[in-house]
Amino acid sequence: MTVAASCRADDVGRPRPEVQPAPSWVRGAIPPGDAEFLQAMVTAHAPADMLELGVASGVSSAYLLHALDALPAGARPRRLRSCDITPTCYFDAARATGEAVRTMYPQPCTTWVLDTDTDARRLSQALPAGSVDLTFIDANHYHPWPLLDLLHVSVLARRQSWVILHDIDLPRLAPQYAAWGAKWLFDEWPFEKLAGGPQQNIGAVRLPADLTALVPLARTLLARPWEHAPTRWHVALPAPFSALHATLDAQIDAAAVR
């Protein structure tokens, strides 16, 4: 689904209505303090094309659309592509994925592309290389999924651009929902990174110019116990990470035996 820009071209960059609070039915959404970090990253890097992986209720989508609308007009129209694997919220099948945007920020100037039948690997095959200026990953937090998602979408990202990660300290803040994937990925990241939010539970990592430089990090993380085993299809990584294929195939086979 694509929501076309709902304001005039000369409205771009002008003050927009504020984002409304999340509806009462929302569960597990990004809190306002972490959303401020999201919005600050948008302001700092002024993306024309932004990718959001993991939508659920759409609370983060509303904040991102508002932040994109607040940017000055650029050479290209701005677009947010928000992607999820299911058309309904994981916590309430009666609610459509992204539904909260309707009440929180219903008339964005930025074009919003909502795709609820895709994942990181499909995106890596469908979108042009280097076409994404800023990426936000807030999907499956169980190891090794955040790592796999990042490796897949890294080929879409502009070189040395930033990838925002949510729930980078989830095991400490919510032990009952402990999932270590985002935390391990952020903690072990060997390149430029920063954390923020009131509880330091959101951060951003900067991609290297040469994506093959991520292979040693991936080997280290993939050796750790998998919390939610992916399928062989999902671990078919893009070309820069071909050195990991044999390792991943062996681990998939081992997981099947267990």
KAPESUL-V606001 format. One record per residue. N is the residue number from 1. RES is the residue in one letter. SS is DSSP state (a for helix, b for strand, c for the rest). Layout:
# KAPESUL-V606001
<<N;RES;SS> <N;RES;SS>>
This chain:
# KAPESUL-V606001
<<1;M;c> <2;T;b> <3;V;b> <4;A;c> <5;A;c> <6;S;c> <7;C;c> <8;R;c> <9;A;a> <10;D;a> <11;D;a> <12;V;c> <13;G;c> <14;R;c> <15;P;c> <16;R;c> <17;P;c> <18;E;c> <19;V;c> <20;Q;c> <21;P;c> <22;A;c> <23;P;c> <24;S;c> <25;W;c> <26;V;c> <27;R;c> <28;G;c> <29;A;c> <30;I;c> <31;P;c> <32;P;a> <33;G;a> <34;D;a> <35;A;a> <36;E;a> <37;F;a> <38;L;a> <39;Q;a> <40;A;a> <41;M;a> <42;V;a> <43;T;a> <44;A;a> <45;H;a> <46;A;c> <47;P;c> <48;A;c> <49;D;b> <50;M;b> <51;L;b> <52;E;b> <53;L;b> <54;G;c> <55;V;c> <56;A;c> <57;S;c> <58;G;c> <59;V;a> <60;S;a> <61;S;a> <62;A;a> <63;Y;a> <64;L;a> <65;L;a> <66;H;a> <67;A;a> <68;L;a> <69;D;a> <70;A;c> <71;L;c> <72;P;c> <73;A;c> <74;G;c> <75;A;c> <76;R;c> <77;P;c> <78;R;c> <79;R;b> <80;L;b> <81;R;b> <82;S;b> <83;C;b> <84;D;c> <85;I;c> <86;T;c> <87;P;c> <88;T;b> <89;C;b> <90;Y;c> <91;F;c> <92;D;b> <93;A;b> <94;A;b> <95;R;b> <96;A;b> <97;T;c> <98;G;c> <99;E;c> <100;A;c> <101;V;a> <102;R;a> <103;T;a> <104;M;a> <105;Y;c> <106;P;c> <107;Q;c> <108;P;c> <109;C;c> <110;T;c> <111;T;b> <112;W;b> <113;V;b> <114;L;b> <115;D;b> <116;T;c> <117;D;c> <118;T;c> <119;D;c> <120;A;a> <121;R;a> <122;R;a> <123;L;a> <124;S;a> <125;Q;a> <126;A;a> <127;L;c> <128;P;c> <129;A;c> <130;G;c> <131;S;c> <132;V;b> <133;D;b> <134;L;b> <135;T;b> <136;F;b> <137;I;b> <138;D;c> <139;A;c> <140;N;c> <141;H;c> <142;Y;c> <143;H;c> <144;P;c> <145;W;a> <146;P;a> <147;L;a> <148;L;a> <149;D;a> <150;L;a> <151;L;a> <152;H;a> <153;V;a> <154;S;a> <155;V;c> <156;L;c> <157;A;b> <158;R;b> <159;R;b> <160;Q;b> <161;S;b> <162;W;b> <163;V;b> <164;I;b> <165;L;b> <166;H;b> <167;D;c> <168;I;c> <169;D;c> <170;L;a> <171;P;a> <172;R;a> <173;L;a> <174;A;c> <175;P;a> <176;Q;a> <177;Y;a> <178;A;c> <179;A;c> <180;W;c> <181;G;a> <182;A;a> <183;K;a> <184;W;a> <185;L;a> <186;F;a> <187;D;a> <188;E;a> <189;W;c> <190;P;c> <191;F;c> <192;E;c> <193;K;b> <194;L;b> <195;A;b> <196;G;b> <197;G;c> <198;P;c> <199;Q;c> <200;Q;c> <201;N;c> <202;I;b> <203;G;b> <204;A;b> <205;V;b> <206;R;b> <207;L;c> <208;P;c> <209;A;c> <210;D;c> <211;L;a> <212;T;a> <213;A;a> <214;L;a> <215;V;a> <216;P;a> <217;L;a> <218;A;a> <219;R;a> <220;T;a> <221;L;a> <222;L;a> <223;A;c> <224;R;c> <225;P;c> <226;W;c> <227;E;c> <228;H;c> <229;A;c> <230;P;c> <231;T;c> <232;R;c> <233;W;c> <234;H;c> <235;V;c> <236;A;c> <237;L;c> <238;P;c> <239;A;a> <240;P;a> <241;F;a> <242;S;a> <243;A;a> <244;L;a> <245;H;a> <246;A;a> <247;T;a> <248;L;a> <249;D;a> <250;A;a> <251;Q;a> <252;I;a> <253;D;a> <254;A;a> <255;A;a> <256;A;a> <257;V;a> <258;R;c>>
